[in-house]
Amino acid sequence: MTRGAPPGVRLLPNAITVLALCAGLSAVQFALNGDPVGAVAAIAVAAVLDGLDGRLARLLDATSRLGAELDSLSDAVSFGVAPALVLYVWGLHGYRTGWVVALVFAVCMVLRLARFNTLLDDDSQPPFAKEFFIGVPAPAGALLALLPLVVTLQVGRGWWSAPVTVSVWTIGVAALLISRVHTLSLKTIRVGPRAMAPLLVLVALLAAAVITYPLGALSVAMLGYLLHLPYGAYRYRWLARHPEAWDVPPSQRRAIRRAHGARRLSLRPPLRRRVAGAARRAVRLPRRGGHTARQPDTGRVLEIYPPAGEPHNRPPQGRDRRRSWPPIGLRRGQR
């Protein structure tokens, strides 16, 4: 932390972290009072605040060890304990193993945060690793765990609200938290100047959707996040094989990807004008055994095959059997 930073500036990111902690604890209070909508909203607010405190601390140069530890404890409560209790109060309290499911989710969340803290001081990671998280991040994991509740609030009860379905879903999300799956980090996404205007329009549309249909927009966002997981894993593996493509513009990275894809498929660069012109001239040349005639109106020399006076079903003889492709620059497989 910079010593010259004013005390109020140093306090601001930590104040936002405390607000996120209060929002997570308030979700439990909403769930105990029978207000699941308020519980989901409180955890969503905690997720937004969690995304702001770290960025604000780096922007104001007010990072500190205290802030990092406070952020981890706040995430453990807001995204581990609070969603587990909300799910238990809503749909797992009458289920025999409901409390076990809640405990498993909370423990996996704490383990995920502990691993994240240990990786902060790991210098053995490749440079491109900062674009990825290992496992699903804590805010996304909490909102994913609440997806059955959100769908139930939007469309009513169904198979997705059964205790067995909620338990299996919660255990699956807990497994994603502690998995080695690499997911994209929004902190390092670079937006080009040309994409700035469409991105702002998209943000406005998302804001309108959240205001008009908050639960539906949250469900669609969580499903979209699930669909992006295979792409994040593929992107990490591709960068691990081609680390030279990490710190280059996106257009050059796409060119590298296309070049490696063509090499993997054993494709050759296309043969252009020289081959096309040779092929065109070869078509105009008469074949052996035939005879030619000049077209009256254009003066072009045309080939007539078979020769006059011979039957049309005469089998080709000698070199008439196959075309001589090498002189015109074509391979036999390119016919």
Residue pairs with C-beta under 8 A, 6 or more apart in sequence:
1 10
1 61
1 62
1 63
1 64
2 61
2 62
5 60
5 61
5 62
9 60
9 62
10 62
10 64
12 56
12 60
12 62
13 53
13 54
13 56
13 57
13 60
13 62
13 63
13 67
14 53
14 66
14 67
14 70
16 49
16 52
16 53
16 56
17 49
17 50
17 53
17 67
17 70
17 71
17 74
18 70
18 74
19 49
20 45
20 46
20 49
20 50
20 53
20 74
20 78
21 46
21 73
21 74
21 77
21 78
23 42
23 43
23 45
23 46
23 49
23 78
24 42
24 43
24 46
24 74
24 77
24 78
24 79
24 81
24 82
25 77
25 78
25 82
26 38
26 42
27 38
27 39
27 40
27 42
27 43
27 46
27 78
27 82
27 83
27 86
28 39
28 81
28 82
28 85
28 86
30 36
30 37
30 38
30 39
30 41
30 42
30 86
31 39
31 85
31 86
31 89
31 90
32 89
36 86
36 90
36 149
36 153
37 153
37 215
39 82
39 86
39 90
40 86
40 146
40 149
40 150
40 153
40 215
40 218
41 214
42 82
43 78
43 79
43 82
43 83
43 86
43 142
43 143
43 146
44 143
44 218
46 78
46 79
46 82
46 139
47 78
47 79
47 139
47 140
47 142
47 143
50 71
50 74
50 75
50 78
50 79
50 138
50 139
51 139
51 186
53 67
53 71
54 71
55 187
56 62
57 63
57 64
57 67
68 117
68 120
72 113
72 116
72 117
75 109
75 113
75 138
75 139
76 109
76 110
76 113
78 142
79 109
79 138
79 139
79 141
79 142
80 105
80 106
80 109
80 110
80 113
80 138
80 142
81 106
82 142
83 105
83 142
83 145
83 146
84 102
84 103
84 105
84 106
84 109
84 145
85 102
86 146
86 149
87 101
87 102
87 105
87 145
87 146
87 149
87 166
87 170
88 98
88 99
88 101
88 102
90 149
91 98
91 148
91 149
91 161
91 163
91 166
92 98
92 99
92 101
92 102
92 163
92 166
92 167
93 99
94 163
95 101
95 163
95 164
95 167
97 167
98 163
98 167
101 166
101 167
101 170
101 171
102 170
104 170
104 171
104 174
105 145
105 170
105 171
105 173
105 174
108 174
108 175
108 177
108 178
109 138
109 141
109 142
109 174
109 177
111 177
111 178
112 135
112 136
112 138
112 141
112 177
112 178
113 138
115 134
115 135
115 178
116 133
116 134
119 125
119 134
126 239
126 240
126 243
127 243
127 246
127 247
128 236
128 239
128 240
128 243
128 246
130 185
130 188
131 184
131 185
131 188
131 239
132 182
132 183
132 184
132 185
132 232
132 235
132 236
133 182
133 183
133 184
133 185
134 180
134 181
134 182
135 176
135 177
135 178
135 179
135 180
135 181
135 183
136 144
136 173
136 176
136 177
136 179
136 181
136 183
136 229
137 183
137 185
138 177
140 183
140 222
140 225
141 173
141 174
141 176
141 177
143 218
143 222
144 173
144 176
144 222
144 225
144 226
145 169
145 170
145 173
145 174
147 169
147 219
147 222
147 223
148 160
148 161
148 165
148 166
148 169
149 161
150 215
150 218
150 219
150 222
151 160
151 161
151 219
152 158
152 160
152 161
153 215
154 215
154 216
154 219
159 165
160 166
176 229
181 229
181 232
181 233
182 232
182 233
182 235
182 236
183 228
183 229
183 232
183 233
184 228
184 231
184 232
184 235
190 250
191 199
192 250
206 217
209 216
209 217
210 217
210 218
238 257
239 245
239 246
242 256
242 260
244 256
245 252
245 253
245 256
245 257
248 256
271 329
271 330
274 329
275 328
275 329
275 330
278 328
278 329
279 328
279 329
279 330
281 328
282 327
282 328
284 300
284 301
284 303
285 303
286 292
286 301
286 303
287 303
287 305
287 320
288 318
288 319
288 320
289 305
289 306
289 307
289 316
289 317
289 320
290 303
290 304
290 305
290 306
290 307
291 303
291 304
291 307
291 308
292 301
292 302
292 303
292 304
293 301
293 302
293 304
294 300
294 301
294 302
295 301
295 302
306 312
306 314
323 335
325 331
325 332
325 334
325 335
